[in-house]
């Protein structure tokens, strides 16, 4: 992903994925001046096609949306409060909800424990996720919103990611 530093406006996004015999190579160009978003899409099933949609100021690629979500302020959020993101994935525009689920103290190992905000989002059905599944995310409540833990159900089980170490003050 490439974004404008000042406002997190996406400029370019590339997805290059290989999952067994399935492969994807997509490029998305966010062209605010021209009023359009251009996508060059290619995968092992549908070779090389281009798609253009009208410019949307609040549309993100997946990577930029993850970083932008860290700017959300949960300090005074109420349980169940929601936020929405418009995300382009594989040539489609989706509206993804993010929901605040409260504060929680988590212990990752004997050396790492954090006060966190717990948030959740719905997944987009595809090659990895089934429909109507929820990803749970714990982010630090220290103003940095650092992802400490993520749990996501996938078609063949569940994925968990946890922070294992960090450098204080960085």
C-alpha positions in Angstrom: 0.0 0.0 0.0 1.0 3.6 -0.7 -0.9 6.4 1.1 -0.7 10.1 1.6 0.9 10.6 5.0 -1.2 13.6 5.9 -4.7 12.1 5.5 -4.2 8.3 4.9 -5.7 8.7 1.5 -4.8 5.6 -0.5 -2.8 6.0 -3.7 -1.9 2.5 -4.7 -2.5 -1.1 -3.5 -1.1 -4.4 -4.7 -2.3 -7.9 -3.8 0.0 -10.8 -4.8 -1.3 -14.0 -3.3 -0.7 -17.7 -3.9 -2.8 -20.3 -2.1 -2.2 -23.8 -3.5 -3.2 -23.7 -7.2 -5.1 -20.4 -6.8 -3.2 -17.2 -7.4 -4.1 -13.5 -7.4 -2.3 -10.4 -8.7 -4.4 -7.2 -8.3 -3.3 -3.6 -8.5 -5.6 -0.7 -7.4 -4.9 2.9 -8.3 -6.8 5.6 -6.3 -7.0 8.6 -8.7 -8.7 11.4 -6.8 -7.8 14.0 -9.4 -9.5 11.9 -12.2 -12.4 11.0 -10.0 -11.9 7.2 -10.3 -10.5 4.1 -8.8 -8.9 1.8 -11.4 -8.3 -1.9 -10.7 -6.2 -4.3 -12.7 -7.4 -7.7 -11.7 -5.9 -11.1 -12.4 -6.3 -14.5 -10.9 -5.8 -18.1 -11.9 -9.5 -18.4 -12.8 -10.2 -15.0 -14.5 -7.2 -13.7 -16.4 -6.5 -9.9 -16.7 -9.5 -7.7 -16.5 -9.7 -4.0 -15.7 -12.5 -2.4 -13.6 -13.1 1.2 -12.9 -15.4 2.7 -10.3 -16.3 6.2 -9.4 -14.0 7.9 -6.8 -15.1 7.6 -3.2 -13.1 9.6 -0.7 -13.8 7.2 2.1 -12.8 4.0 0.2 -9.7 2.1 1.4 -7.7 -0.9 0.4 -7.5 -3.5 3.1 -4.0 -2.7 4.4 -4.7 1.0 4.7 -8.0 0.4 6.4 -6.2 -1.6 9.1 -3.8 1.2 9.8 -6.5 3.9 9.6 -8.6 1.9 12.1 -5.8 2.4 14.6 -6.7 6.2 14.5 -10.1 5.5 16.0 -10.5 6.9 19.5 -12.2 4.4 21.8 -11.6 6.4 25.0 -15.2 7.5 25.3 -16.8 4.8 23.1 -19.9 3.1 24.4 -20.4 -0.7 24.3 -21.7 -1.8 20.9 -20.8 1.6 19.3 -20.0 1.0 15.6 -17.9 2.5 12.9 -17.9 1.7 9.1 -15.2 1.4 6.5 -15.6 1.1 2.8 -13.0 -1.4 1.6 -12.0 -2.5 -1.9 -11.2 -6.2 -2.1 -10.7 -8.1 -5.4 -12.5 -5.4 -7.4 -15.5 -5.1 -5.1 -16.4 -2.4 -2.7 -17.6 -3.6 0.7 -18.8 -1.8 3.8 -17.2 -3.4 6.8 -18.5 -2.7 10.3 -16.2 -2.3 13.3 -17.8 -2.7 16.7 -16.5 -1.6 20.1 -17.0 -4.4 22.7 -15.5 -2.9 25.8 -12.2 -2.9 27.8 -10.4 -6.1 28.7 -7.2 -7.0 30.5 -5.3 -9.7 28.5 -2.3 -11.8 29.4 -0.4 -13.1 26.4 2.5 -14.7 28.4 4.2 -14.4 31.7 5.9 -11.2 30.5 3.2 -9.5 28.5 -0.2 -8.2 29.7 -2.2 -5.2 28.5 -5.3 -3.2 29.1 -7.0 -3.3 25.8 -10.1 -2.2 23.9 -11.8 -5.2 22.3 -13.3 -4.6 18.9 -14.7 -6.9 16.3 -15.5 -6.9 12.6 -17.3 -9.1 10.1 -15.3 -11.0 7.5 -16.0 -11.1 3.8 -16.8 -14.5 2.5 -14.2 -15.8 0.0 -11.4 -18.3 -0.2 -10.4 -18.0 3.4 -13.5 -17.1 5.4 -17.1 -18.5 5.6 -19.9 -16.0 5.6 -21.1 -14.3 8.8 -17.9 -14.9 10.8 -16.4 -12.4 13.2 -12.8 -11.4 13.8 -12.0 -10.3 17.4 -9.2 -7.8 17.8 -7.6 -6.5 21.0 -5.8 -3.2 20.8 -3.8 -1.4 23.5 -5.7 1.4 25.3 -2.6 3.6 25.6 -3.6 5.9 22.7 -1.5 3.9 20.2 -4.1 1.2 19.5 -1.4 -1.4 18.9 -2.9 -4.8 17.9 -2.1 -7.1 20.8 -4.2 -10.1 19.8 -6.4 -11.2 16.9 -8.6 -14.3 16.6 -10.3 -15.2 13.3 -12.2 -18.2 12.3 -11.3 -19.6 8.8 -12.7 -22.3 6.7 -10.3 -25.0 8.1 -10.2 -23.9 11.7 -9.1 -20.7 13.5 -6.1 -18.3 13.2 -4.7 -16.6 16.3 -2.1 -13.9 16.3 -0.5 -12.5 19.5 2.2 -10.0 20.2 5.2 -11.9 21.5 7.6 -9.0 22.3 8.2 -5.3 21.9 10.6 -2.6 22.8 9.3 -0.2 25.5 9.1 3.4 24.3 9.3 2.6 20.6 
